């Protein structure tokens, strides 16, 4: 849930994991080129790579690296502007910017409120930045459903983990790599949007 890594620690991701993620993103790029314009395919491959690496890093270390999340915000704004229906890029950019501000603002307020009520962090700043990424790529309209899906998925994972434990008890203080649920949800929602548009065109 934290967003940075201390010096001297082991790498967040091994070279093999990075290589597999990069290879799969290139395969996705090749497949998308048959369905959507080249620029859209490039955006899709980039989003797949960044969200996959964020998911792996958060699962392994409870860290969402700034080097992955922060560049994804302007990339999402460019994607929203470029892909807006009718080529109206100012409207697309405004939608992405609004989504990013809403996502960051809401998650930051939740983080602050939880800390004041419980005296401990419920959301890391990395999660807050990732919410801005979600808004930049998905826009305000799809942001709420995406966050709902990510939250329900995280809750389901916690419940399943509790059921599978030998004690059958759910640990209320167990850390949850929430970014590992937000990141793939961003990817699925965005891919659903562009593939849905491509199918309509076909």
C-alpha positions as CSV (number, residue, x, y, z in Angstrom):
1,X,0.0,0.0,0.0
2,X,3.0,2.3,0.3
3,X,4.2,3.9,-2.8
4,X,8.0,4.0,-2.5
5,X,10.8,1.6,-1.7
6,X,13.6,2.0,0.7
7,X,17.2,2.0,-0.5
8,X,19.0,-1.3,-0.1
9,X,15.9,-3.5,-0.3
10,X,15.5,-6.3,-2.7
11,X,14.0,-5.3,-6.1
12,X,10.3,-5.1,-6.2
13,X,10.1,-7.3,-9.2
14,X,12.4,-9.9,-10.6
15,X,13.8,-9.7,-14.2
16,X,11.8,-12.7,-15.1
17,X,8.5,-11.2,-14.0
18,X,9.2,-8.0,-15.9
19,X,10.2,-9.9,-19.0
20,X,7.0,-12.0,-18.9
21,X,4.9,-8.9,-18.4
22,X,6.6,-7.1,-21.3
23,X,6.3,-10.1,-23.6
24,X,2.6,-10.5,-22.9
25,X,2.1,-6.7,-23.5
26,X,3.7,-7.1,-26.9
27,X,1.5,-10.1,-27.7
28,X,-1.5,-8.0,-26.7
29,X,-0.2,-5.1,-28.9
30,X,-0.1,-7.5,-31.8
31,X,-3.6,-8.8,-31.2
32,X,-5.1,-5.3,-30.8
33,X,-3.6,-4.1,-34.1
34,X,-6.1,-6.3,-35.8
35,X,-9.0,-4.7,-34.0
36,X,-8.3,-1.1,-33.2
37,X,-6.1,1.8,-34.6
38,X,-2.4,1.5,-33.9
39,X,-2.4,4.4,-31.3
40,X,-5.2,2.7,-29.4
41,X,-3.3,-0.6,-29.4
42,X,-0.2,1.1,-28.1
43,X,-2.2,2.7,-25.2
44,X,-3.7,-0.7,-24.5
45,X,-0.3,-2.5,-24.4
46,X,1.1,0.3,-22.1
47,X,-1.8,0.0,-19.7
48,X,-1.5,-3.8,-19.6
49,X,2.2,-3.6,-18.8
50,X,1.9,-0.9,-16.1
51,X,-1.2,-2.4,-14.4
52,X,0.4,-5.9,-14.5
53,X,3.6,-4.7,-12.8
54,X,1.7,-2.7,-10.2
55,X,-0.4,-5.8,-9.4
56,X,2.7,-7.9,-8.9
57,X,4.5,-5.4,-6.9
58,X,1.6,-4.8,-4.6
59,X,0.9,-8.5,-4.1
60,X,4.6,-9.1,-3.2
61,X,5.5,-6.0,-1.2
62,X,2.4,-4.0,-0.5
63,X,4.0,-1.2,-2.6
64,X,2.7,0.7,-5.6
65,X,5.8,2.2,-7.1
66,X,5.6,5.9,-8.2
67,X,7.6,5.0,-11.3
68,X,4.7,3.0,-12.5
69,X,1.6,4.9,-11.2
70,X,2.6,8.5,-11.8
71,X,3.4,8.2,-15.6
72,X,0.1,6.4,-16.0
73,X,-1.9,9.5,-15.1
74,X,-0.7,11.7,-18.0
75,X,-0.9,8.6,-20.3
76,X,-4.5,8.2,-19.3
77,X,-5.3,11.8,-20.0
78,X,-3.7,11.4,-23.5
79,X,-5.7,8.2,-24.1
80,X,-9.0,9.9,-22.9
81,X,-8.3,12.9,-25.2
82,X,-7.3,10.8,-28.2
83,X,-10.1,8.3,-28.0
84,X,-13.0,10.6,-27.2
85,X,-15.9,10.0,-29.6
86,X,-16.0,12.4,-32.6
87,X,-12.4,13.4,-32.1
88,X,-13.3,16.1,-29.6
89,X,-10.1,15.9,-27.7
90,X,-10.8,18.8,-25.3
91,X,-13.9,17.0,-24.0
92,X,-12.0,13.8,-23.6
93,X,-9.1,15.5,-21.8
94,X,-11.6,17.2,-19.5
95,X,-13.3,13.9,-18.8
96,X,-10.0,12.2,-17.9
97,X,-8.8,15.1,-15.8
98,X,-12.1,15.3,-13.9
99,X,-11.9,11.5,-13.3
100,X,-8.4,11.8,-12.0
101,X,-9.2,14.6,-9.6
102,X,-12.3,12.8,-8.4
103,X,-10.5,9.5,-7.9
104,X,-7.6,11.1,-6.0
105,X,-9.9,13.4,-3.9
106,X,-12.3,10.7,-2.8
107,X,-9.6,8.2,-2.0
108,X,-7.6,10.8,-0.1
109,X,-10.7,11.8,1.9
110,X,-11.3,8.1,2.7
111,X,-7.7,7.6,3.8
112,X,-7.9,10.7,6.0
113,X,-11.3,9.8,7.6
114,X,-10.2,6.2,8.3
115,X,-7.0,7.4,9.9
116,X,-8.9,9.8,12.2
117,X,-11.4,7.2,13.2
118,X,-9.1,4.2,13.7
119,X,-5.7,5.8,14.2
120,X,-4.2,3.6,11.6
121,X,-3.8,3.8,7.8
122,X,-6.5,2.0,5.8
123,X,-5.3,3.2,2.4
124,X,-1.7,4.1,1.4
125,X,-0.8,7.0,-0.8
126,X,-0.1,4.6,-3.5
127,X,-3.7,3.6,-3.6
128,X,-4.7,7.3,-3.8
129,X,-2.5,7.8,-6.8
130,X,-3.8,4.6,-8.4
131,X,-7.3,6.0,-8.0
132,X,-6.2,9.0,-10.0
133,X,-4.9,6.6,-12.6
134,X,-8.3,5.0,-12.7
135,X,-10.1,8.3,-13.2
136,X,-7.7,9.4,-15.9
137,X,-8.2,6.3,-18.0
138,X,-11.9,5.6,-17.3
139,X,-13.4,9.0,-16.7
140,X,-15.9,10.0,-14.0
141,X,-18.8,7.8,-15.4
142,X,-16.9,4.5,-15.2
143,X,-14.8,5.4,-12.1
144,X,-17.5,4.5,-9.5
145,X,-18.4,1.1,-11.0
146,X,-14.7,0.2,-11.3
147,X,-14.0,1.1,-7.7
148,X,-17.0,-0.9,-6.6
149,X,-15.8,-3.9,-8.5
150,X,-12.3,-3.6,-7.1
151,X,-13.6,-3.2,-3.5
152,X,-16.0,-6.2,-3.8
153,X,-13.2,-8.3,-5.3
154,X,-10.9,-7.4,-2.4
155,X,-13.6,-8.2,0.1
156,X,-14.3,-11.5,-1.6
157,X,-10.6,-12.4,-1.5
158,X,-10.4,-11.6,2.2
159,X,-13.5,-13.7,3.0
160,X,-12.2,-16.6,0.9
161,X,-8.8,-16.4,2.6
162,X,-10.6,-16.6,6.0
163,X,-12.7,-19.6,4.9
164,X,-9.7,-21.5,3.6
165,X,-7.7,-20.9,6.8
166,X,-7.6,-23.8,9.2
167,X,-9.1,-21.7,11.9
168,X,-11.8,-20.4,9.7
169,X,-11.5,-16.9,11.2
170,X,-11.2,-13.7,9.3
171,X,-8.3,-11.4,10.5
172,X,-9.7,-7.9,10.6
173,X,-6.2,-6.5,10.9
174,X,-4.8,-8.3,7.9
175,X,-3.2,-6.1,5.2
176,X,-4.8,-6.2,1.8
177,X,-2.9,-5.3,-1.3
178,X,-5.8,-3.2,-2.6
179,X,-3.8,-1.9,-5.5
180,X,-3.7,-5.5,-6.8
181,X,-7.5,-5.3,-7.2
182,X,-7.7,-1.7,-8.5
183,X,-5.0,-2.2,-11.2
184,X,-6.6,-5.2,-13.0
185,X,-10.0,-3.6,-12.7
186,X,-8.8,-0.5,-14.5
187,X,-7.4,-2.7,-17.3
188,X,-10.6,-4.7,-17.6
189,X,-12.9,-1.7,-17.7
190,X,-10.7,0.2,-20.2
191,X,-10.3,-2.8,-22.5
192,X,-14.0,-3.5,-22.3
193,X,-14.6,0.1,-23.5
194,X,-12.3,0.0,-26.5
195,X,-13.2,-3.6,-27.5
196,X,-16.9,-2.7,-27.3
197,X,-16.3,0.3,-29.6
198,X,-14.3,-1.9,-32.0
199,X,-17.1,-4.5,-32.1
200,X,-19.7,-1.9,-32.9
201,X,-17.6,-0.5,-35.7
202,X,-17.2,-4.0,-37.1
